[in-house]
């Protein structure tokens, strides 16, 4: 039996993992005893009438008497699942269950995954609006651009709970944190560097917006889609891409890479060549985040440049840009103050908290989890962002996010006194 398992392909192992010993990755657990007649009468009728009446009188009482305050809906329409494209709502369910696992494992947040087979964007928005009262937050996932922008905008306006499209903002937050640290090591300033963004989808646009909010000069950003550089007057771009249409003579990726200080790839595999890397400015930063195959591998980059700081989306290379560093802890902070939204200030707070954590000494538990020896992980070119299994992520990010929520007036309750002080 063991020998047979060892010969399975990765896909076969993944199918077995999802099928055995029971299908799926998540289940419901009871949080209150229900072993006696009295407990049953409290859990359901007649006892359940008391919290029903309390919530009918004051909707905020739902946070006290139900699981709403620690419950997030992870919702997709299946239109952009991983790198697999529009596979449909139902086929997206394993990914949504996986997201539920990460919420629970890293931040103790309960999740219901919801796959919506909606015939239109408006129908999807209406569906989420109708079910939203059940939850403390909404995590949108794997929804294709440009529809994802409109969906998030409308739902944020309609609902009084956080709505967060992780493919946009989660990716942007991790990129921004890593880039701030990389530029610090390269002795460059965000407001001065020339940034080439390879990709013009949800993650790319959200990342560039957040970098501008942090101080990047929009005029120094060159964005490239499948047809080339997005420049003023090109005429075939949507309003979201148009936001980054600059007055530039660059028309190709090769043009845009010349003298660039930073390239951020959120596009596809093997699109960046060695000559392009050679043409970049001194002490460049390369984020090749296409997964599983990056736009260019670290080996290829380092074969032509020794002054590069590089990150990828893979766990087998240094500096993994992984969304699990962000979304569980961002929601944790938002839920802990019953926030009505996750606004830009809260996202910026998460960026700085994550970036700051990389400067702290790495604990023994993290070194052990990654098979590293003492002293082998410390702030530097191969460690610009923390690792996903760093237990201090929960100490740093939620307090920063919660504090920003309180400071910007979107928190319903005060900053928790029980929070650790590390994230300050």
C-alpha positions in Angstrom: 0.0 0.0 0.0 2.8 2.4 0.9 4.8 1.5 -2.2 1.8 2.2 -4.4 1.3 5.6 -2.8 4.9 6.5 -3.4 4.5 5.8 -7.1 1.5 8.0 -7.6 1.9 11.2 -9.6 1.3 14.6 -8.0 -2.1 14.8 -9.7 -3.1 11.3 -8.4 -2.0 12.2 -4.9 -4.0 15.4 -5.1 -7.1 13.5 -6.2 -6.7 11.0 -3.4 -6.1 13.8 -0.9 -9.4 15.4 -1.9 -11.4 12.1 -2.0 -10.2 10.2 1.1 -11.2 9.3 3.7 -14.2 11.6 3.1 -14.7 13.9 0.1 -13.7 17.5 0.4 -11.5 19.5 2.8 -14.0 21.3 5.1 -16.9 20.4 7.4 -19.1 22.0 10.1 -18.3 21.7 13.8 -20.6 22.3 16.8 -19.4 25.0 19.2 -22.0 24.3 21.9 -23.0 21.1 23.7 -26.1 19.3 22.5 -26.2 16.2 24.6 -29.3 16.6 26.8 -32.9 17.6 26.4 -32.2 21.0 28.0 -29.3 21.7 25.7 -31.4 20.8 22.7 -34.1 23.1 23.9 -31.5 25.9 24.2 -30.0 25.2 20.8 -33.3 25.1 18.9 -36.9 25.6 19.9 -38.0 27.1 22.2 -34.6 28.6 23.4 -33.6 29.9 20.0 -36.5 32.4 20.1 -34.6 34.6 22.6 -31.7 35.5 20.3 -34.1 35.8 17.3 -36.0 38.5 19.1 -32.8 40.2 20.3 -31.5 40.4 16.7 -34.9 41.5 15.3 -34.7 44.4 17.8 -31.0 45.2 17.2 -29.3 43.7 14.1 -25.9 44.2 15.7 -26.9 41.6 18.3 -26.1 39.0 15.5 -22.5 39.5 16.3 -23.1 38.5 19.9 -25.5 35.6 19.5 -24.5 34.0 16.1 -21.4 33.0 14.3 -21.6 35.9 11.9 -18.7 37.8 13.4 -16.2 35.0 12.7 -17.7 33.8 9.4 -16.5 34.7 5.9 -18.1 33.7 2.6 -15.6 32.8 -0.1 -17.4 33.3 -3.3 -16.6 32.7 -7.0 -18.3 32.5 -10.3 -15.5 30.2 -11.6 -14.6 32.6 -14.4 -10.9 32.8 -13.7 -9.9 29.8 -11.5 -6.1 29.7 -10.8 -4.4 29.5 -14.2 -7.2 27.3 -15.6 -9.5 29.9 -16.9 -13.3 29.9 -17.0 -13.9 26.4 -15.7 -17.3 27.2 -14.3 -18.6 27.8 -10.8 -18.8 24.1 -9.6 -15.3 23.3 -10.8 -14.0 26.2 -8.7 -15.3 24.6 -5.5 -12.0 22.8 -4.6 -10.2 26.1 -4.7 -12.8 27.8 -2.5 -12.6 24.9 -0.1 -8.8 25.3 -0.1 -9.3 29.0 0.7 -11.4 28.0 3.6 -8.6 25.7 4.9 -6.2 28.6 4.8 -8.6 31.0 6.6 -9.1 28.5 9.4 -5.5 27.2 9.6 -3.8 30.5 9.8 -6.4 32.9 11.4 -9.0 30.7 13.0 -11.8 32.1 10.7 -14.7 30.0 9.7 -15.7 29.9 6.1 -18.6 28.9 3.9 -17.6 28.5 0.3 -20.2 29.6 -2.3 -20.1 28.9 -6.0 -22.5 31.1 -7.9 -23.6 30.0 -11.4 -24.8 33.5 -12.4 -25.9 34.4 -15.9 -24.7 37.9 -15.6 -22.6 40.3 -13.5 -25.7 41.9 -12.2 -27.1 38.5 -11.2 -23.9 37.6 -9.4 -24.0 41.0 -7.5 -27.6 40.5 -6.5 -27.0 37.0 -5.3 -24.1 38.0 -3.1 -26.1 41.0 -1.8 -29.1 38.8 -0.8 -27.0 36.3 1.2 -24.6 38.8 2.7 -26.4 39.3 6.1 -25.3 35.8 7.1 -21.6 36.8 7.1 -19.0 39.0 8.8 -17.1 39.4 5.5 -17.1 38.5 1.8 -13.9 37.2 0.1 -14.3 37.3 -3.7 -12.2 34.8 -5.5 -11.2 33.8 -9.1 -13.5 36.2 -10.9 -12.3 37.4 -14.3 -11.3 41.0 -15.1 -12.7 43.5 -15.8 -15.9 42.3 -14.3 -14.2 41.7 -10.9 -13.7 45.5 -10.5 -17.3 46.4 -11.0 -18.5 43.5 -8.8 -16.3 44.6 -5.9 -17.1 48.2 -6.3 -20.9 47.7 -6.3 -20.8 45.2 -3.4 -18.6 47.5 -1.3 -21.2 50.3 -1.8 -24.2 48.1 -1.0 -23.0 46.1 1.9 -22.0 47.0 5.5 -19.4 44.3 5.8 -15.9 43.9 4.3 -15.8 42.9 0.6 -12.3 41.9 -0.5 -11.2 40.5 -3.8 -8.1 38.7 -2.8 -6.8 38.2 -6.4 -6.6 42.0 -6.5 -5.8 43.3 -3.1 -4.2 40.3 -1.4 -1.7 40.0 -4.2 -1.1 43.8 -4.2 -0.4 43.9 -0.5 2.2 41.1 -0.6 3.9 42.6 -3.7 4.0 46.0 -2.1 5.5 44.7 1.2 8.2 42.8 -0.6 9.0 45.6 -3.0 9.4 48.2 -0.2 12.0 45.9 1.4 13.7 45.1 -1.8 14.1 48.7 -2.7 15.4 49.5 0.7 18.1 46.9 0.2 18.9 48.3 -3.3 19.0 51.8 -1.8 16.3 53.1 -4.1 13.1 55.2 -3.4 9.7 54.1 -4.5 8.8 57.6 -5.7 11.7 57.6 -8.1 12.0 54.1 -9.5 10.8 53.1 -13.0 8.4 50.2 -12.8 7.5 47.8 -15.6 4.3 45.8 -15.0 4.0 42.8 -17.2 0.3 42.0 -17.0 -2.8 44.2 -16.9 -5.4 42.0 -15.1 -6.9 42.3 -11.7 -3.7 41.7 -9.7 -1.6 44.0 -11.9 -4.0 47.0 -11.7 -4.6 46.6 -8.0 -0.9 46.3 -7.3 0.0 49.4 -9.3 -2.8 51.3 -7.6 -1.5 50.4 -4.2 2.1 51.3 -5.1 0.8 54.7 -6.3 -1.0 55.1 -2.9 2.3 54.2 -1.2 4.2 56.8 -3.2 5.1 55.5 -6.6 5.0 58.0 -9.5 2.2 56.9 -11.9 4.2 58.5 -14.7 7.0 56.0 -14.0 4.8 52.9 -14.4 4.7 51.2 -17.8 2.0 48.5 -18.0 2.0 45.8 -20.7 -0.9 43.6 -21.8 -1.1 40.9 -24.5 -0.9 43.6 -27.2 2.0 45.4 -25.8 2.6 48.7 -23.9 -0.6 50.5 -22.7 0.1 54.0 -23.9 -1.9 57.2 -24.3 -4.0 57.1 -27.4 -3.8 53.3 -28.0 -7.6 53.2 -28.1 -8.3 49.5 -27.5 -8.0 49.4 -23.7 -10.8 49.3 -21.0 -11.1 52.1 -18.5 -9.2 50.2 -15.9 -6.1 49.8 -18.1 -6.5 53.4 -19.3 -5.7 54.5 -15.8 -2.1 53.4 -16.5 -1.8 54.6 -20.1 1.2 56.9 -20.1 2.8 59.2 -22.6 5.6 56.9 -23.7 7.4 55.8 -26.9 7.8 52.3 -25.6 5.6 49.8 -27.5 7.0 46.4 -26.5 8.1 44.6 -23.4 11.7 44.8 -24.6 11.3 48.6 -24.8 9.8 48.9 -21.4 12.5 46.8 -19.7 15.3 49.2 -20.8 16.6 51.0 -17.7 13.7 49.8 -15.6 14.4 49.6 -11.9 11.6 47.2 -11.2 9.7 44.6 -13.2 6.6 42.9 -11.8 5.3 40.0 -13.8 1.8 38.8 -13.1 1.2 37.3 -16.6 2.5 34.1 -17.9 5.5 31.8 -18.1 8.8 32.5 -19.9 7.9 35.9 -21.2 11.0 37.7 -19.9 14.4 37.0 -21.6 17.9 37.3 -20.3 18.7 40.2 -22.7 15.7 42.1 -21.1 17.2 41.5 -17.6 20.5 42.8 -18.9 18.9 46.0 -20.2 17.5 46.9 -16.7 19.0 49.6 -14.5 21.7 49.0 -11.9 20.5 47.0 -8.8 17.1 46.0 -10.2 14.2 44.2 -8.6 12.5 41.4 -10.5 9.2 39.9 -9.3 8.3 37.0 -11.7 5.1 35.8 -10.2 3.5 33.6 -12.8 2.8 30.3 -11.1 3.8 27.5 -11.4 6.2 28.7 -14.1 7.5 32.2 -13.7 8.1 34.8 -16.4 11.8 34.0 -15.9 13.5 31.7 -13.4 15.9 32.9 -10.7 18.7 30.7 -12.3 18.3 32.6 -15.6 18.3 36.0 -13.9 21.3 35.3 -11.8 23.2 33.9 -14.7 23.3 37.4 -16.3 23.0 39.7 -13.3 24.5 39.5 -9.8 22.9 42.7 -8.5 19.2 41.6 -8.7 16.8 41.0 -5.9 14.2 38.5 -7.1 10.9 37.1 -5.9 8.6 34.5 -7.4 5.2 32.8 -6.6 6.9 29.5 -5.8 7.8 28.0 -2.5 10.9 26.3 -3.8 12.6 29.7 -4.5 13.5 32.4 -2.0 11.0 35.3 -1.5 7.7 33.6 -2.3 4.9 36.1 -2.9 2.1 34.1 -1.4 -1.4 35.5 -0.7 -1.7 33.4 2.5 0.7 36.0 4.0 -2.2 38.5 3.8 -5.8 37.6 3.5 -6.4 35.5 6.6 -4.8 38.1 8.9 -6.4 41.1 7.1 -9.8 39.6 7.6 -8.8 38.7 11.2 -8.1 42.3 12.0 -11.3 43.5 10.2 -13.5 41.0 11.9 -12.1 41.7 15.4 -13.4 45.2 15.3 -16.5 44.4 13.2 -15.3 46.6 10.4 -17.8 47.6 7.7 -15.1 47.5 5.0 -11.4 46.8 4.3 -10.4 50.3 3.0 -7.1 51.4 1.5 -5.7 52.6 4.8 -6.2 49.1 6.2 -4.4 47.6 3.2 -1.5 50.1 3.6 -1.3 49.1 7.3 -1.1 45.5 6.3 1.7 46.3 3.8 3.9 48.0 6.5 3.2 45.3 9.1 4.2 42.6 6.7 7.3 44.5 5.6 8.3 45.2 9.2 8.0 41.6 10.2 10.7 40.6 7.7 13.2 42.7 9.8 12.6 40.7 13.0 14.8 37.7 14.0 13.2 34.5 12.6 12.1 32.1 15.3 13.3 28.5 15.6 9.9 27.1 14.7 10.0 28.8 11.3 13.5 27.6 10.6 12.5 24.0 11.5 9.4 24.2 9.2 11.6 25.1 6.3 14.6 22.9 7.1 16.8 25.9 7.7 19.7 26.2 10.0 19.9 29.0 12.6 20.9 32.3 11.1 20.1 31.2 7.5 17.0 33.3 7.3 17.5 37.0 8.0 16.5 40.2 6.3 18.4 40.5 3.0 18.2 39.7 -0.7 16.9 36.2 -0.2 14.5 37.2 2.6 12.4 40.3 1.9 9.1 38.9 3.0 8.2 36.5 5.9 7.3 32.9 5.2 3.7 31.6 5.4 4.3 29.5 8.5 5.7 32.4 10.6 3.4 32.4 13.6 4.0 36.1 14.2 2.0 37.0 11.2 -1.1 36.9 13.4 0.6 39.2 15.9 1.7 41.8 13.4 -1.0 42.1 10.7 -4.4 41.9 12.5 -3.5 44.6 15.0 -2.3 46.9 12.3 -5.4 46.4 10.2 -7.7 46.7 13.2 -6.0 49.9 14.3 -6.4 51.4 10.9 -10.1 50.4 10.8 -10.6 52.2 14.1 -8.6 55.2 13.0 -10.6 55.6 9.7 -14.0 55.2 11.4 -15.1 51.9 9.8 -14.9 49.8 13.0 -18.1 49.1 15.0 -16.3 48.3 18.2 -13.1 49.5 19.9 -9.6 48.2 19.3 -9.3 44.9 21.3 -7.4 45.3 24.6 -6.4 41.6 24.2 -4.3 42.3 21.1 -0.5 41.8 21.2 1.7 44.9 21.0 4.0 43.6 18.3 2.0 44.9 15.4 2.1 48.6 16.6 
